[in-house]
Amino acid sequence: MPAKEQWKPHCQKILDAFKSDKNAAPFLEPVPWKEYGLYDYPQIVKNAMDFAQVQKKMNGSKYSAPKDFAADMRLVFSNCMLYNQEGSDYYVLADRFAKQFEKKFTKVQAASDAGDAVKPPTFPEKSKFSEALYEVDPDVLGQ
């Protein structure tokens, strides 16, 4: 696995943990709004998301960075909280899952950011850059 993709197993582990939670049933598959007679659902929730779609995107390498995965996971919970009344069982569950997700994802994000951190140049790199500056035409140097 390329070094830049080391975040993927960590995100998969987070997704697996949520999918295996005994309370995850409302988030596992798309909301069957027609079956439940929730005909206003598509008008309220403009961009539906669920764990099955997140898994499909993971499997299909549709996420190029951990932030893309996190955006979809957050969408699962925010959609639920948008559609359901505050204080309802679904709302409370989505809120709890959202907070758990943020705690878990913070570790992945920190590790990813550390891997992407810019390292300071070495002395030979600084020296080479300094010498290269003398070769730049003075008219171009200011640009």
Secondary structure, 3 states (H helix, E strand, C coil): CCHHHCHHHHHHHHHHHHHCCCCCHHHHCCCCHHHHCCCCHHHHCCCCCCHHHHHHHHHCCCCCCHHHHHHHHHHHHHHHHHHCCCCCHHHHHHHHHHHHHHHHHHHHHHHHHHHHCCCCCCHHHHHHHHHHHCCCCHHHHCC
